[in-house]
């Protein structure tokens, strides 16, 4: 009697391997073709912040004397460095160790003499002691000063609306 080789059905591993070999390139092809659509959207977008701000057409009868020059709004410099950012979403409050940061800031008012908003103050744990704790707070920017030829806020007052990180309901930081 001769031994016959019995035909085996493909196992689960073989079926998964075939599925992966066929599916992965197909999905990759779809993703690459969609990348072209994404790049077209980026190419069509305005190239500068100035282009994104639309201004109504000026009346030719109105002269420059009639319209006052826009007042430069003060901003916030990150730990006293760089160009001031108007209406920042994040402000580092403790620049010595970046352990206290105001984030998710939404401004109610932002003007030449001050700004008011709300956000969350994140306080880092000490030396890897855990995740940062967050505290809801009201924020007030004040003390507009010309720093390195640029107008910037140099003080921020933080009023906690719930629990506080340091048992103080209000804290003041210098952010120049």
Secondary structure, 3 states (H helix, E strand, C coil): CCCCCCCCCCCHHHHHHHHHHHHHHHHHHHHHHHHHHHHHHHHHCCCCHHHHCCCCCCCCCCCCCCCCCCCCCCEEEECCEEEEECCCCCEECCCCCCCEEEEEEEEEEECCCCEEEEEEEEECCHHHCCCCEEEEEEEEEEEEEEECCEEEEEEEEEEECCCCCCCCCEEEEECC
